[in-house]
Amino acid sequence: MPRKTLIKKCAVCGRTITSQFAKYCCDCALLVIHVNRAKLPRKAARRIYRYVRKHGYVCYYTGMRLDVTDSHSPWYFVLDHWKPGDNRKVVLTSALINGMKSDLTEREFWYMIRQLADFKRLGTPVRKIRLSLWNREYIKGCEDIEVQVSCERKCCICGQPVYFYNAQFCRKCHLISRRIDESQLPLEAAKSLWDYVRKHGHVCYYTGMPLDFDDYRSAWHFTFEHVAPGDSTKVVLASALLNEMKSDLSEDEFWYYIKQLDNYKRKHTGIRKRKLVYWYRLHPVKDALGAQML
């Protein structure tokens, strides 16, 4: 007489599983591995499991369907701290949105999306706000360079007074020059960067916002950003925040998703996924052996 197949339900999502030894379906087994590796509090873990049971594997912020198989995909599901650094509430989102949200709260994230979308569509200036939980450091040590002597000699790049009597740069251009040396930029990229500063000043390439050259912990502190990720032939000035939000996107892809996210928030329209040319981030890979043992 043939053995009767035992029908069980996944302890997380409630879908039917046929293995008598399994507690979770394949997707939820992987989720449990990620939750355990993150060492989340029990209450936070139970909140994630309830969300999956109710909504499935969709992004908390955008409602987009998440990828649970390809860990190289920008739509691969990851765990995101709703409030940066706080383990009490962790939500599901895509690798792409997780990178764009960075150290922003949800309110700050949507504020910046709207500001950037309005800038791109209407040309309105981006209004800075104080970011409550921003915790990134860039170019540490810049605070030790101060204007020591006031003199009439002008910077060879921007025309501002030099920071020291025998210097060739102002303080800001000196910091840029030092960063060029540290980054070992190609001559063409450095020349293009200096041409930009001569023409536009010390402002963000993407938004025209004045950059911060004093506080290296500021979200508006100047950084070097690759227009095409990984390509050092064209490097531009951008704020630390824009650098993080752009992540591994090309300039065109970045503005495309800024507009898509803004439309989703304002008009509740679905976000259309687009193949990303330069995306190469790798998020936690499926532990096949671990999944089988659960």
ZARO-884844 format. One line per 3 residues: their letters; for each residue y negated, z, x negated of C-alpha. Coordinates in Angstrom, 1 decimal. Last residue first. Example, Ala and Ser with C-alpha at 12.3 -4.5 7.8 and 13.67 -1.06 7.14 Angstrom:
! residues 2
SA	1.1:7.1:-13.7  4.5:7.8:-12.3
//
This chain:
! residues 294
LMQ	-23.7:8.7:-15.8  -21.4:7.5:-18.6  -21.9:3.8:-17.8
AGL	-25.7:4.1:-18.0  -25.5:5.9:-21.3  -23.4:3.1:-22.8
ADK	-25.8:0.4:-21.5  -28.9:2.1:-22.8  -31.5:-0.2:-21.3
VPH	-34.3:-0.8:-23.8  -37.4:1.4:-23.8  -40.5:-0.9:-23.8
LRY	-41.0:-3.8:-26.2  -44.4:-5.4:-26.4  -44.5:-9.1:-27.1
WYV	-46.9:-10.6:-24.6  -48.7:-13.6:-26.2  -48.2:-16.4:-23.7
LKR	-48.1:-14.3:-20.5  -46.5:-16.0:-17.5  -48.5:-15.3:-14.4
KRI	-47.9:-12.9:-11.5  -49.9:-13.3:-8.4  -51.2:-10.0:-7.1
GTH	-51.0:-9.7:-3.3  -54.3:-9.4:-1.4  -55.5:-6.0:-0.2
KRK	-59.1:-7.3:0.0  -61.0:-4.8:-2.2  -58.2:-3.3:-4.3
YND	-56.0:-6.5:-4.5  -59.0:-8.7:-5.1  -60.1:-6.5:-8.0
LQK	-56.6:-6.5:-9.5  -56.5:-10.3:-9.3  -59.9:-10.6:-10.8
IYY	-59.1:-8.3:-13.8  -55.7:-10.1:-14.0  -57.4:-13.5:-14.6
WFE	-60.0:-12.0:-16.9  -57.3:-10.8:-19.2  -55.2:-13.9:-19.0
DES	-58.1:-16.1:-20.1  -59.0:-13.8:-23.0  -55.3:-13.8:-24.1
LDS	-53.4:-10.7:-23.2  -51.6:-8.3:-25.6  -53.8:-5.2:-24.8
KME	-56.9:-6.3:-22.9  -57.3:-2.8:-21.5  -57.0:-1.1:-24.9
NLL	-59.5:-3.4:-26.7  -61.8:-3.1:-23.7  -61.7:0.7:-24.0
ASA	-62.3:0.7:-27.8  -65.3:-1.5:-27.3  -65.2:-5.0:-28.6
LVV	-66.4:-6.9:-31.7  -64.5:-10.2:-32.3  -61.6:-11.5:-34.5
KTS	-60.7:-15.1:-34.7  -58.3:-16.3:-37.4  -56.4:-13.0:-37.3
DGP	-54.0:-14.1:-34.6  -51.7:-11.3:-33.4  -53.2:-11.4:-29.9
AVH	-55.5:-14.4:-29.4  -59.0:-13.0:-29.1  -58.0:-10.4:-31.7
EFT	-60.2:-7.3:-31.3  -62.1:-5.4:-34.0  -63.4:-2.0:-32.7
FHW	-66.8:-0.6:-31.8  -66.9:2.8:-30.0  -67.4:2.5:-26.3
ASR	-64.4:4.8:-25.4  -65.9:7.3:-27.7  -63.8:9.2:-30.3
YDD	-65.4:7.4:-33.2  -68.8:8.8:-32.1  -71.6:7.1:-34.0
FDL	-71.3:3.3:-33.9  -71.2:3.0:-30.1  -71.3:-0.5:-28.8
PMG	-74.0:-2.0:-26.6  -72.3:-3.8:-23.6  -72.3:-7.6:-23.7
TYY	-69.0:-7.7:-21.7  -66.4:-9.6:-23.7  -68.0:-9.8:-27.1
CVH	-69.2:-6.2:-27.0  -72.6:-5.7:-28.6  -74.0:-5.1:-32.1
GHK	-76.4:-8.0:-32.2  -76.1:-11.3:-30.4  -76.9:-14.1:-32.9
RVY	-76.7:-12.3:-36.2  -73.7:-10.2:-35.0  -71.8:-13.3:-33.9
DWL	-72.5:-15.1:-37.2  -71.1:-12.0:-39.0  -67.9:-12.1:-37.0
SKA	-67.5:-15.9:-37.6  -67.9:-15.3:-41.3  -65.3:-12.5:-41.3
AEL	-62.8:-14.7:-39.4  -63.4:-17.6:-41.8  -63.0:-15.3:-44.9
PLQ	-59.6:-13.9:-43.6  -59.7:-10.3:-42.5  -58.4:-7.6:-44.9
SED	-58.6:-5.0:-42.2  -60.0:-2.3:-44.6  -62.5:-4.8:-46.0
IRR	-63.6:-6.0:-42.6  -63.9:-2.3:-41.5  -66.2:-1.6:-44.4
SIL	-68.4:-4.5:-43.5  -68.5:-3.4:-39.8  -69.5:0.1:-40.9
HCK	-72.2:-1.4:-43.2  -73.4:-3.5:-40.4  -74.0:-0.4:-38.3
RCF	-75.7:1.5:-41.1  -78.0:-1.3:-42.1  -76.7:-3.5:-44.8
QAN	-77.8:-4.6:-48.3  -78.0:-1.1:-49.8  -80.4:-0.1:-52.6
YFY	-82.7:2.1:-50.5  -80.0:3.4:-48.2  -79.3:2.7:-44.5
VPQ	-81.0:-0.7:-44.5  -83.7:-1.3:-41.9  -82.6:-3.8:-39.2
GCI	-82.6:-7.5:-39.9  -79.2:-8.2:-38.4  -77.2:-9.6:-41.3
CCK	-79.1:-9.1:-44.6  -80.3:-5.7:-43.5  -84.0:-5.2:-44.1
REC	-85.8:-3.3:-46.9  -88.8:-1.5:-45.6  -87.6:2.0:-46.4
SVQ	-86.4:5.2:-44.8  -83.9:7.0:-47.0  -80.6:8.6:-46.2
VEI	-79.5:6.8:-43.0  -76.1:8.3:-42.4  -72.6:7.4:-43.3
DEC	-70.3:10.5:-42.9  -69.8:9.9:-39.2  -67.8:6.8:-39.9
GKI	-64.8:8.9:-41.0  -62.3:8.0:-38.3  -62.3:4.2:-37.6
YER	-61.0:4.7:-34.0  -59.7:7.8:-32.2  -58.3:7.8:-28.7
NWL	-58.3:10.7:-26.2  -60.2:9.6:-23.0  -59.6:12.3:-20.4
SLR	-62.9:12.6:-18.5  -64.3:9.2:-19.2  -68.1:9.3:-19.0
IKR	-69.3:6.3:-17.1  -70.7:3.0:-18.5  -72.2:0.5:-16.1
VPT	-71.1:-3.1:-16.8  -74.1:-5.4:-16.4  -74.0:-7.9:-13.4
GLR	-73.1:-11.4:-14.4  -71.8:-12.2:-10.9  -68.2:-13.2:-11.3
KFD	-67.4:-11.9:-14.8  -69.6:-8.8:-14.5  -68.5:-8.1:-11.0
ALQ	-64.8:-8.2:-12.1  -65.6:-6.0:-15.1  -67.3:-3.3:-12.9
RIM	-64.5:-3.5:-10.3  -61.7:-3.1:-12.8  -63.7:-0.3:-14.6
YWF	-64.0:1.7:-11.3  -60.3:1.0:-10.5  -59.3:2.6:-13.8
ERE	-61.7:5.5:-13.6  -60.3:6.5:-10.2  -56.8:6.3:-11.4
TLD	-57.6:8.4:-14.5  -58.0:6.4:-17.7  -56.2:7.0:-20.9
SKM	-54.6:3.5:-21.0  -54.9:1.9:-17.5  -54.5:-1.6:-19.0
GNI	-51.4:-0.7:-21.0  -49.7:0.9:-17.9  -50.7:-2.0:-15.8
LAS	-48.9:-4.4:-18.2  -45.8:-2.2:-18.6  -45.4:-2.1:-14.9
TLV	-45.8:1.1:-12.8  -43.8:4.0:-11.6  -45.5:7.4:-11.3
VKR	-45.8:10.7:-13.1  -47.4:13.8:-11.6  -46.9:17.2:-13.3
NDG	-46.6:15.7:-16.8  -50.4:15.7:-17.4  -51.4:13.8:-20.6
PKW	-53.3:11.2:-18.7  -53.5:11.9:-14.9  -51.2:9.6:-13.1
HDL	-49.0:9.7:-16.2  -47.2:6.4:-16.2  -43.4:5.8:-16.3
VFY	-42.4:2.3:-17.0  -40.9:-0.6:-15.0  -40.8:-4.0:-16.7
WPS	-43.5:-6.3:-15.3  -44.9:-7.2:-18.8  -41.3:-8.3:-19.6
HSD	-39.7:-7.3:-22.9  -37.5:-4.6:-21.3  -35.9:-7.3:-19.1
TVD	-33.6:-5.6:-16.4  -35.6:-3.4:-14.1  -38.5:-5.8:-13.4
LRM	-41.0:-4.3:-10.9  -42.2:-5.7:-7.6  -45.9:-5.4:-7.3
GTY	-47.3:-2.7:-5.0  -50.5:-2.5:-7.1  -50.9:1.1:-8.2
YCV	-47.5:2.7:-7.6  -45.7:-0.5:-8.8  -42.6:-1.3:-6.9
YGH	-38.9:-0.4:-7.6  -38.0:0.8:-4.1  -40.5:2.2:-1.6
KRV	-38.9:5.2:0.1  -35.9:6.0:-2.2  -38.0:5.0:-5.2
YRY	-40.8:7.4:-4.2  -38.4:10.2:-3.5  -36.9:9.7:-7.0
IRR	-40.3:9.8:-8.6  -41.2:13.0:-6.8  -37.9:14.6:-7.8
AAK	-38.8:13.9:-11.5  -42.2:15.5:-11.1  -40.7:18.6:-9.5
RPL	-38.0:18.8:-12.2  -40.5:18.8:-15.0  -40.4:15.6:-17.1
KAR	-38.5:15.4:-20.4  -39.5:11.8:-21.0  -36.0:11.0:-22.2
NVH	-34.6:12.5:-19.0  -36.9:10.3:-16.8  -36.0:7.2:-18.8
IVL	-32.3:7.9:-18.5  -32.7:8.6:-14.7  -34.4:5.3:-14.3
LAC	-31.6:3.5:-16.0  -29.0:5.1:-13.8  -31.3:4.2:-10.9
DCC	-31.0:0.5:-11.6  -27.3:0.5:-12.2  -26.5:2.5:-9.0
YKA	-26.2:6.2:-9.4  -23.5:8.9:-9.2  -20.7:6.7:-10.6
FQS	-17.1:7.8:-10.9  -15.8:6.4:-7.6  -17.4:3.1:-8.3
TIT	-18.4:1.2:-5.1  -22.1:2.0:-4.9  -24.1:1.7:-1.7
RGC	-27.9:2.1:-1.9  -29.4:5.5:-1.3  -32.2:5.1:-3.8
VAC	-31.6:8.3:-5.9  -28.1:9.7:-5.3  -26.7:6.2:-4.9
KKI	-24.4:6.0:-1.9  -20.6:6.1:-1.9  -17.8:3.9:-0.7
LTK	-14.3:4.7:-2.1  -12.0:1.7:-2.1  -8.7:2.4:-0.4
RPM	-5.7:1.8:-2.7  -3.4:-1.0:-1.5  0.0:0.0:0.0
//
